[in-house]
Amino acid sequence: MVGFKATDVPPTATVKFLGAGTAACIADLITFPLDTAKVRLQIQGESQGPVRATASAQYRGVMGTILTMVRTEGPRSLYNGLVAGLQRQMSFASVRIGLYDSVKQFYTKGSERTSPNVARNAIVNCAELVTYDLIKDALLKANLMTDDLPCHFTSAFGAGFCTTVIASPVDVVKTRYMNSALGQYSSAGHCALTMLQKEGPRAFYKGFMPSFLRLGSWNVVMFVTYEQLKRALMAACTSREAPF
């Protein structure tokens, strides 16, 4: 067994909320520079055609973007907006991730097959939560891994890749639209259509590698930390309640 041992007592809502918020903040601290590089690559050259944009690109690749930012703007530029990000994770991720198990158990209560119900709610739930849960469940049911750290790592990595593939087009359009000049696009749909006409379908996966590095590493850090924090907190609660 790698990491903290799973307890027989299910984690309480408080443990889930605290563990999820803390894990998400730790993941943000570690992966924030990758997110900053991803945004810079996504918005680069949006006002030019694909040929001109490629020729005059300021940033090239993930590491090239990070090194350029450190050289021209200083190391602190990689963490611009970190405080707001941590506040968002502590308030949003604690609810989103902390409630997921409880909601899933409520909808799948009395049924041995959790998977169809979870998949059916994929639109409501975040893709990374659903794919993490499905990959982890498949690994455990197939007896390929036990419910410990290697299983959590593999599931989180797979969830990061699937989420990147699904979310990348929406993420690119959102970034372009939010960073565009006033009046450049009439709507997010107009932004997407303009990208398709001027730059082609590949534009929707611009910055895919930094997006995957960001989401993949974020998911690994967050889910592994979350699973371990849940077990550590429940072990602490159990030991406090145990008679001497």
N, C-alpha and C positions, 0 to 999 in steps of 0.2 A: 504493500500500500504506500503510495507516494502522496505526501501532504497530510492534512488532518483527516482523521478517520470519521466516516459518516456516523451520525448518532441515530438512535432508534426514534428519538423524539423529533417530529418535524419542526422546522424553524418557525418562530413566531413572526407576526407581521412587523414588529419592531426590528427584529433581526434582519428581515428581508429588506426593509426600507433603509436602515443604517448601512447594511452591507453593500447594497446596490449603489447608493449615493457615494460612499467612500471608494468603492471599486471603480466607478465611472470617473471620479476625480483623479485617481491615480493613473488611469488609462489616458486621460486628457493631458496630464502633466508630461507623460512620456512621449505621446504621439503628436502633440500640438504643432511642432515644426513641420511635420509632414502635411498637416492640414493647411498650414500657411503656404507651403510650396505648391500644393495642389491648386489652391485658389489663384495664385499668381500665374500658373501655367494655363489654367482654364480661361482667364480673361485676357491673356496675352494676344495681341493682334486682332481683337474682335472688330475693330473699325476698318480693317484692311482685308484685302482678298487673301486666299490661302497661299498664293505664291509670294506676295509681298510680305505677308506675315512670317512665313518661314525664313525668308531672306534676312529680315530685320529682327529676328527673335532675340530678345534680351536674355531669356532664360532657356536653358537646354538641359532637360532631364531633372530628376529629383535632386540629386546631389549638386548638380550645377546650379540649380535655383537656390538651394540653401547656401552654398558657398558664395554666390553672387550677392545675396542679401546680407550675409555676414560682412562681406568686404565693403559693400557700399552703404549699408544702413546700420551695421553693428549687430551683435548677437541678440540683443533684446528685441530686434524687429521680428524674430522668429516667434516670439511670444506675445505679439500685439493682440489684445483682446482676450488674454488668458483668464483674467478675473471674471469677465462676463461668461466665459465658457464654463468655468468651475461653478459659478452660481447656477447656470442652466443645468449642469449635470446633477448638482446636489438636489435641485428642486424637481427636475423633469425625470432624470434617470431613476431616482429613488422610487418614484411612483410607477413609471413605465416598466421597469424591470422588477421592482419589488412586488408589484401586484400580479405580474404575469402568472406565476405558479398558482396563486389563489384563484384567479379567473379561470385558468385552464382546468384546475381540479373541479371547479364548480360546474363547468360545461361538460366535463367528461365523467362526472360522478356516476358510478354504477355501470360503467362500460369498460371492458378490457381493451378496446381499441380507442386510445387517445388521439391517434394520428389523423384520421379523417376530420375530426372536429377542429383540431389545431390548424390543419391545412385550410379548412373552410373559412377560418377567421384570419387568414394571412393578410387580407386587405386591411383589416382593422388593426392587427398587431404589426409591429415592426418586423420587416423581413429577417433581420438578424436574429431576433428572438425565436421566430418560428423555425428557421433553418438550423439554428444551434440545437434546439430541442429535438428536431427530427433526426439530425445526424447523430446526436448523443443517444437517442432512443434506439436507433438502428444498430449502432455499435454494441450497445448493451444487450439487445435482443438476439443479436447474432453471436454473442459471446466472443466478440473480437477483442473487447477491452473490458476492464472493470471500471466502476464508477470512481475514478480517482484522477489525479492531475494529468496524465497522458491523454486520457479520454476527453477531459475538458479542453485541453490544448488543441487536439485534433478537431473537435467539434467547433470550437471557436474560430479556428483557421478556415475551415470549410464554410462557416457562416459568413465570415468576412469576404470570401471570394464571391459567394452567391449574391450577397447584398450589393457588392460593387457592380456586378453584372446587371442586376435589376435596377439599381438606383442611379447609376452613372449618368444616363441621358437626362433624367429629371434634375440631377444635381448640377450638371453643366448648364442647362437652360436657366435654372434658378440663379446660379452664380452670374451668368451673363446678364440676365434681366435686372438683377439687383444692383449690379455695378455699371449699368449702362447710363448714358447721359439722358437727362430728362427729355422725353418725347422721341427718343430713338426707336423704342418699340412701344406699340399700343397695348400689348398684352404679352403674357408668357407664351401663348400660342403663336403670336406674331413673331416673337423672338426665335422660337423653335423652327418656324417655317423659313425665316430669313437665314438661319444657320444651315438648314437643309439645302436651300437654293444656292447659297454662295460658297459653302464649304463642303457640302456633301454629307452623307450619313456618318462618316468617320468622325465628324466634328462632335457628335454626341458622346463619343468616348475619348475626347481630348483630356489628357491628364489621367488616363485610366490607371497607369502604374502607380503614381503617387496616391491616387484614391484607394487602390488596393492595399498599398503599403500602410496607409493611414487606417483604413477600416480593418484590415487583417490584424495589424499589430494592436489596434484599439480593442478589438474583440477578444484577442488572446489575453491581453493584460486584464481587461475588465472581467471577463467570465471566469478566468482562473482565480483572480483575486476575490471575486464575489463568492464563488463556490467555497474557497478556503475560509473567507471571513464568516460565512454562514455557519460552517462547521466549528470554527474556533469560538464564535460567540455562543453557539448552542452548547458546546462543551463546557464553556465557562459558566453558563446558566445552570447546567445540569450538576456541575461540581459544587456550586453554591447551594443548590437545593438538596443535595444528597446529605443524609444524616451522618454525623461523625461517629 
